[in-house]
């Protein structure tokens, strides 16, 4: 290749991705982290994650669950609002201020270490490896959360 010429690199044109919904429970204790991985990030998947969180809360015999969420578009759909209304006896939702990721403990406490451990400067053969690495990281993180 001559000086000044650009090397042509073939790419598939898009990146495959998986989305993980993460909920931290307080007070921090064993099993204080709930996560679900989905191929898409829509209200349907978020609602499924919320139902898993509610099931977990019932197993812990929690009487009330206060959920702090940001302003992601899938948090505000009519589908999710209806789900929250149907479960208002146990579920109360508080919204974090817009553009305030420092107030969201999942962003700094889980997402940042997750991205640096799993995504940054890593190469995987397929998306399945990324999902497995993510789950492995979150399981380890879950075990050390309460300590």
Buried (B, 14 or more C-beta within 10 A) or exposed (E): EEEEEEEEEEEEEEEEEBBBBBBBBEEEEEEBBBBBBBEEBBBBBBBBBBEBBBEBBEEEEEEEBEBBBBEEEBBEBEEBEEBBEEBEEEBEBEEBEEEEEEEBEBBEBBBEEBEEBBEEEEEEEEEEEBBEBBBEBBEEBBEEBEE
